[in-house]
Amino acid sequence: MAELKQGQNEGVQCLINVSGIDLHVLYGSEIPNDIVINQLFFKDIYSESRVVADTGHCDGISIDEYLKLGTERDRLALLAAVKALLEMLNQRTPTWVFCHRGISRSPLVVACALHVFFQLSVSQAMARTHRLHKNAEFTDTSVAAMRWCASQLQD
């Protein structure tokens, strides 16, 4: 709850929850009424693959890596979370993206949105996300997921 109050004090108006935990169940009536909450759940398959230490390695990672591991439901939930954040960026709405540990799913959503919104390379979007959140961790699977999301948003 302290995080929600802090966010509210910092002007956060929207929360995109990708943790798999319903915040209404977790916090109940303590959630401030003026914060919009989008809850889009998808399985964390990202932290289980190899961490990308060298962003120069990103160019060789194929979308197929993601398609082999993820389900269609999880892919669509990730895409919906990225679209929700893109909408908030377009509206200039202060937004937090929340997941359980803040290491893989929420940074992935942020990096995907930055990649598309600012037309950054995958490596640039990862670096910018790292500057915003030092604990962000990107793996081969998350890079493949970023590429897949971008391909879906270009159609």
Backbone as JSON, one array per atom type, in Angstrom:
{
  "sequence": "MAELKQGQNEGVQCLINVSGIDLHVLYGSEIPNDIVINQLFFKDIYSESRVVADTGHCDGISIDEYLKLGTERDRLALLAAVKALLEMLNQRTPTWVFCHRGISRSPLVVACALHVFFQLSVSQAMARTHRLHKNAEFTDTSVAAMRWCASQLQD",
  "N": [[0.82, -1.2, 0.0], [1.99, 1.2, 0.65], [3.48, 1.82, -1.61], [1.52, 2.53, -3.46], [0.46, 4.85, -2.3], [2.77, 6.44, -2.33], [3.16, 6.62, -5.1], [0.82, 7.98, -5.79], [1.32, 10.4, -4.47], [3.4, 11.25, -6.03], [2.18, 11.89, -8.34], [1.25, 9.86, -9.98], [-1.15, 8.51, -12.1], [-2.13, 6.28, -13.27], [-1.99, 2.76, -13.14], [-0.44, -0.03, -14.35], [-0.85, -3.28, -14.02], [0.91, -6.19, -14.13], [1.42, -8.39, -12.68], [0.06, -10.72, -12.03], [-1.3, -10.88, -9.74], [-4.25, -9.89, -8.35], [-4.81, -6.62, -7.69], [-6.95, -5.5, -6.35], [-7.77, -7.52, -4.69], [-5.48, -7.8, -3.16], [-5.05, -5.21, -2.0], [-7.59, -4.21, -1.54], [-10.06, -1.96, -0.41], [-8.28, 0.04, 0.01], [-7.06, 1.08, -2.17], [-6.43, 4.03, -3.87], [-9.08, 6.01, -5.16], [-8.69, 7.64, -7.37], [-6.77, 6.57, -9.02], [-6.26, 4.91, -11.98], [-6.54, 1.54, -12.75], [-5.13, -0.93, -14.68], [-5.27, -4.3, -15.29], [-3.44, -6.85, -16.46], [-2.65, -9.98, -17.06], [0.09, -12.17, -17.46], [2.14, -15.03, -17.87], [5.34, -15.37, -16.32], [7.76, -16.06, -18.32], [10.13, -15.14, -18.96], [12.26, -14.64, -17.19], [13.46, -17.06, -17.01], [15.18, -17.68, -19.05], [18.32, -17.14, -20.84], [20.22, -14.42, -19.64], [20.64, -11.3, -21.2], [23.6, -9.98, -21.59], [25.23, -8.53, -23.22], [24.24, -6.05, -25.23], [24.65, -5.88, -27.91], [24.26, -8.35, -28.84], [21.59, -8.62, -29.26], [20.53, -8.31, -31.84], [20.66, -10.77, -33.1], [18.63, -12.31, -32.07], [15.73, -14.11, -32.5], [12.18, -13.8, -33.19], [11.01, -16.23, -33.07], [12.0, -17.55, -30.83], [10.45, -16.59, -28.74], [7.86, -17.31, -29.57], [7.95, -20.09, -29.38], [7.95, -20.56, -26.64], [5.95, -19.07, -25.32], [2.37, -18.77, -24.68], [-0.57, -18.21, -26.69], [-2.51, -16.74, -25.32], [-0.98, -15.53, -23.27], [0.75, -14.02, -24.86], [-1.06, -12.22, -26.04], [-1.96, -10.87, -23.77], [0.4, -9.61, -22.91], [0.78, -7.94, -25.15], [-1.53, -6.36, -24.92], [-0.94, -5.05, -22.51], [1.29, -3.53, -23.27], [0.07, -1.93, -25.23], [-1.7, -0.53, -23.56], [0.12, 0.97, -22.02], [1.31, 2.45, -24.08], [-0.87, 4.02, -24.82], [-1.15, 5.57, -22.5], [1.3, 6.92, -22.58], [0.9, 8.39, -24.94], [-1.12, 10.07, -24.04], [0.24, 11.44, -22.15], [0.11, 10.64, -19.48], [1.01, 10.14, -16.18], [2.34, 7.09, -15.24], [2.65, 3.93, -13.62], [4.19, 0.77, -14.03], [3.61, -2.4, -12.89], [4.89, -5.37, -11.5], [5.41, -8.57, -9.93], [8.13, -8.91, -8.89], [9.47, -6.94, -10.22], [11.46, -7.32, -12.08], [11.41, -8.7, -14.56], [8.83, -8.88, -16.09], [7.42, -6.3, -15.84], [9.56, -4.47, -16.6], [9.85, -5.43, -19.22], [7.4, -4.72, -20.46], [7.62, -1.93, -20.3], [10.01, -1.47, -21.78], [9.21, -2.45, -24.3], [7.17, -0.62, -24.94], [8.65, 1.78, -24.98], [10.4, 1.2, -27.06], [8.65, 1.16, -29.27], [7.17, 3.62, -29.04], [9.11, 5.71, -28.98], [10.55, 5.01, -31.13], [12.93, 3.57, -30.78], [15.89, 1.52, -30.93], [15.96, -1.97, -30.04], [18.03, -2.42, -28.22], [18.54, 0.21, -27.32], [16.07, 0.78, -26.1], [16.12, -1.09, -24.03], [18.34, -0.13, -22.57], [17.43, 2.39, -21.8], [15.28, 1.66, -20.18], [16.68, 0.34, -18.17], [17.97, 2.56, -17.04], [15.78, 3.79, -15.88], [14.93, 1.84, -14.13], [16.88, 0.09, -12.2], [16.96, -2.66, -11.5], [15.97, -4.03, -13.63], [15.86, -6.77, -15.85], [16.86, -8.32, -18.75], [16.28, -10.91, -21.05], [17.04, -13.48, -23.5], [14.51, -14.37, -24.26], [12.85, -12.23, -23.52], [13.78, -10.23, -25.2], [13.11, -11.35, -27.68], [10.34, -11.31, -27.32], [9.91, -8.54, -27.25], [10.51, -7.89, -29.9], [8.48, -9.34, -31.18], [6.17, -8.03, -30.19], [6.55, -5.45, -31.28], [6.35, -6.11, -33.99], [3.66, -6.82, -34.11], [2.4, -4.44, -33.54], [2.99, -2.87, -35.68], [1.43, -3.74, -37.7]],
  "CA": [[0.0, 0.0, 0.0], [2.87, 2.36, 0.7], [3.86, 2.16, -2.97], [0.39, 3.24, -4.1], [0.42, 6.2, -1.72], [3.92, 7.15, -2.86], [2.85, 6.92, -6.5], [-0.2, 9.03, -5.81], [2.0, 11.63, -4.07], [4.27, 11.64, -7.14], [1.35, 12.25, -9.48], [0.87, 8.7, -10.79], [-2.6, 8.47, -12.32], [-2.49, 4.99, -13.85], [-1.15, 1.64, -12.76], [-0.61, -1.21, -15.2], [-0.46, -4.41, -13.19], [1.16, -7.42, -14.88], [1.98, -9.29, -11.67], [-0.71, -11.93, -11.82], [-1.97, -10.72, -8.45], [-5.29, -8.88, -8.44], [-4.54, -5.59, -6.68], [-8.16, -5.29, -5.55], [-7.74, -8.55, -3.65], [-4.32, -7.51, -2.32], [-5.18, -3.95, -1.27], [-8.99, -3.94, -1.21], [-10.58, -0.59, -0.49], [-7.19, 1.0, 0.25], [-6.61, 1.63, -3.45], [-7.0, 5.36, -4.11], [-10.11, 6.04, -6.2], [-8.32, 8.41, -8.55], [-5.76, 5.86, -9.81], [-6.83, 3.95, -12.91], [-5.76, 0.3, -12.72], [-5.27, -1.91, -15.77], [-4.67, -5.55, -14.86], [-3.23, -7.72, -17.61], [-1.77, -11.0, -16.49], [0.74, -13.15, -18.31], [3.12, -15.84, -17.16], [6.74, -14.96, -16.43], [8.63, -17.04, -18.97], [11.27, -14.34, -19.38], [13.39, -14.74, -16.27], [14.0, -18.42, -17.05], [16.14, -17.88, -20.15], [19.64, -16.54, -20.68], [20.26, -12.96, -19.5], [21.38, -10.61, -22.25], [24.61, -9.13, -20.97], [25.77, -7.69, -24.28], [23.1, -5.66, -26.06], [25.0, -6.11, -29.31], [23.78, -9.71, -29.12], [20.13, -8.57, -29.47], [20.15, -8.39, -33.25], [20.58, -12.16, -33.54], [17.56, -13.03, -31.37], [14.55, -14.22, -33.36], [10.84, -13.86, -32.61], [10.68, -17.66, -32.87], [12.34, -17.9, -29.44], [9.27, -16.26, -27.94], [6.71, -18.08, -30.03], [8.1, -21.46, -28.91], [7.75, -20.67, -25.2], [4.74, -18.41, -24.84], [1.06, -19.16, -25.18], [-1.25, -17.11, -27.36], [-3.16, -15.93, -24.29], [0.05, -14.7, -22.63], [1.22, -13.02, -25.84], [-2.08, -11.18, -26.18], [-1.97, -10.07, -22.53], [1.58, -8.74, -23.01], [0.49, -6.93, -26.16], [-2.52, -5.44, -24.33], [-0.25, -4.22, -21.51], [2.1, -2.57, -24.03], [-0.87, -0.97, -25.82], [-2.2, 0.33, -22.48], [1.18, 1.92, -21.7], [1.43, 3.37, -25.22], [-1.98, 4.98, -24.7], [-0.81, 6.5, -21.41], [2.37, 7.78, -23.1], [0.28, 9.33, -25.88], [-1.9, 11.04, -23.26], [1.15, 12.04, -21.16], [-0.43, 10.29, -18.17], [2.0, 9.49, -15.32], [1.94, 5.69, -15.11], [3.57, 2.91, -13.11], [3.95, -0.59, -14.46], [3.86, -3.18, -11.69], [4.86, -6.84, -11.49], [5.7, -9.11, -8.61], [9.48, -8.6, -8.45], [9.99, -5.78, -10.94], [12.7, -7.68, -12.76], [11.27, -9.12, -15.96], [7.6, -8.54, -16.82], [7.17, -4.86, -15.95], [10.55, -3.85, -17.49], [9.57, -5.82, -20.6], [6.31, -3.86, -20.96], [8.17, -0.57, -20.45], [10.95, -1.46, -22.91], [8.42, -2.6, -25.54], [6.49, 0.65, -25.22], [9.67, 2.76, -25.36], [10.88, 0.78, -28.38], [7.67, 1.57, -30.27], [6.77, 5.02, -28.9], [10.21, 6.61, -29.33], [11.23, 4.39, -32.27], [14.28, 3.22, -30.35], [16.28, 0.13, -31.18], [15.74, -2.83, -28.88], [19.12, -2.14, -27.27], [18.3, 1.53, -26.73], [14.92, 0.68, -25.19], [16.58, -1.8, -22.84], [19.22, 0.76, -21.81], [16.58, 3.44, -21.2], [14.54, 1.0, -19.11], [17.66, 0.15, -17.08], [18.17, 3.86, -16.37], [14.58, 4.05, -15.08], [14.76, 0.79, -13.13], [18.17, -0.61, -12.16], [16.79, -4.1, -11.35], [15.44, -4.63, -14.87], [16.67, -7.85, -16.4], [16.38, -8.74, -20.06], [16.77, -12.21, -21.47], [16.77, -13.78, -24.91], [13.06, -14.47, -24.46], [12.22, -10.91, -23.46], [14.14, -9.52, -26.44], [12.25, -11.93, -28.72], [8.99, -10.79, -27.06], [9.88, -7.14, -27.7], [10.45, -7.91, -31.37], [7.15, -9.81, -31.55], [5.22, -6.94, -29.92], [6.75, -4.41, -32.29], [5.8, -6.58, -35.26], [2.19, -6.79, -34.01], [1.95, -3.04, -33.5], [3.24, -2.28, -37.0], [0.4, -4.22, -38.64]],
  "C": [[0.86, 1.26, 0.0], [3.27, 2.81, -0.69], [2.77, 2.94, -3.69], [0.29, 4.67, -3.6], [1.58, 7.03, -2.26], [3.67, 7.56, -4.31], [1.85, 8.03, -6.62], [0.43, 10.38, -5.45], [2.9, 12.16, -5.18], [3.49, 11.94, -8.41], [0.95, 11.1, -10.38], [-0.65, 8.64, -10.87], [-3.08, 7.13, -12.84], [-1.48, 3.94, -13.4], [-1.46, 0.48, -13.7], [-0.01, -2.38, -14.43], [-0.32, -5.66, -14.05], [1.69, -8.52, -13.96], [1.3, -10.65, -11.59], [-1.46, -11.93, -10.5], [-2.99, -9.6, -8.58], [-5.09, -7.85, -7.32], [-5.76, -5.29, -5.82], [-8.25, -6.32, -4.42], [-6.63, -8.23, -2.64], [-4.55, -6.3, -1.42], [-6.61, -3.6, -0.89], [-9.36, -2.48, -1.39], [-9.5, 0.46, -0.24], [-6.65, 1.61, -1.04], [-7.25, 3.0, -3.64], [-7.96, 5.35, -5.3], [-9.67, 6.74, -7.48], [-7.17, 7.79, -9.35], [-6.47, 4.82, -10.67], [-5.93, 2.71, -12.9], [-6.14, -0.57, -13.9], [-4.57, -3.17, -15.3], [-4.64, -6.52, -16.03], [-2.2, -8.76, -17.22], [-1.21, -11.92, -17.56], [1.87, -13.8, -17.53], [4.52, -15.29, -17.37], [7.56, -16.11, -17.01], [9.97, -16.39, -19.3], [12.49, -14.54, -18.49], [14.06, -16.12, -16.3], [15.02, -18.63, -18.16], [17.41, -17.06, -19.91], [19.57, -15.0, -20.65], [21.12, -12.39, -20.62], [22.34, -9.63, -21.59], [25.18, -8.13, -21.97], [24.63, -7.33, -25.23], [23.4, -5.77, -27.55], [24.52, -7.47, -29.78], [22.3, -9.71, -29.51], [19.72, -8.78, -30.92], [19.98, -9.82, -33.73], [19.45, -12.95, -32.9], [16.28, -12.96, -32.2], [13.25, -14.25, -32.56], [10.47, -15.32, -32.29], [10.98, -18.13, -31.45], [11.14, -17.68, -28.53], [8.07, -17.12, -28.31], [6.75, -19.54, -29.56], [7.69, -21.6, -27.44], [6.42, -20.12, -24.7], [3.46, -19.0, -25.4], [0.41, -17.96, -25.87], [-1.91, -16.17, -26.35], [-2.15, -14.98, -23.61], [0.58, -13.64, -23.59], [0.22, -11.88, -25.98], [-2.17, -10.29, -24.94], [-0.77, -9.12, -22.51], [1.31, -7.6, -23.99], [-0.52, -5.91, -25.63], [-1.87, -4.52, -23.3], [0.6, -3.15, -22.21], [1.2, -1.51, -24.66], [-1.41, -0.01, -24.76], [-1.14, 1.38, -22.12], [1.38, 2.91, -22.84], [0.33, 4.44, -25.18], [-1.68, 6.02, -23.62], [0.32, 7.44, -21.84], [1.81, 8.81, -24.07], [-0.49, 10.43, -25.16], [-1.06, 11.8, -22.24], [0.65, 11.82, -19.73], [0.65, 9.6, -17.35], [1.52, 8.08, -14.93], [3.05, 4.86, -14.49], [3.18, 1.57, -13.72], [4.46, -1.49, -13.33], [3.87, -4.67, -11.99], [5.38, -7.3, -10.14], [7.08, -8.71, -8.09], [10.09, -7.39, -9.16], [11.26, -6.06, -11.71], [12.49, -7.99, -14.24], [10.0, -8.64, -16.65], [7.37, -7.04, -16.94], [8.26, -4.15, -16.78], [10.33, -4.21, -18.96], [8.49, -4.94, -21.21], [6.84, -2.45, -21.22], [9.1, -0.51, -21.66], [10.22, -1.59, -24.24], [7.77, -1.28, -25.93], [7.5, 1.72, -25.64], [10.21, 2.48, -26.76], [9.95, 1.3, -29.48], [7.43, 3.07, -30.23], [7.86, 5.98, -29.39], [11.01, 6.11, -30.53], [12.71, 4.14, -31.97], [14.61, 1.82, -30.84], [15.97, -0.67, -29.92], [16.79, -2.54, -27.81], [18.93, -0.8, -26.58], [17.14, 1.5, -25.74], [15.3, -0.05, -23.9], [17.44, -0.9, -21.96], [18.41, 1.85, -21.11], [15.77, 2.87, -20.03], [15.45, 0.76, -17.92], [17.92, 1.45, -16.33], [16.98, 4.18, -15.46], [14.45, 3.07, -13.92], [15.99, -0.12, -13.14], [18.05, -2.13, -12.06], [16.27, -4.79, -12.6], [16.42, -5.65, -15.42], [16.05, -8.29, -17.73], [17.07, -10.04, -20.47], [16.52, -12.38, -22.97], [15.27, -13.79, -25.19], [12.4, -13.11, -24.41], [12.58, -10.07, -24.69], [13.28, -10.03, -27.6], [10.81, -11.42, -28.57], [8.87, -9.34, -27.49], [9.75, -7.07, -29.22], [9.06, -8.34, -31.85], [6.13, -8.7, -31.35], [5.32, -5.85, -30.98], [6.16, -4.84, -33.63], [4.26, -6.54, -35.25], [1.65, -5.37, -34.05], [2.19, -2.32, -34.81], [2.16, -2.67, -37.99], [-0.81, -3.34, -38.67]]
}
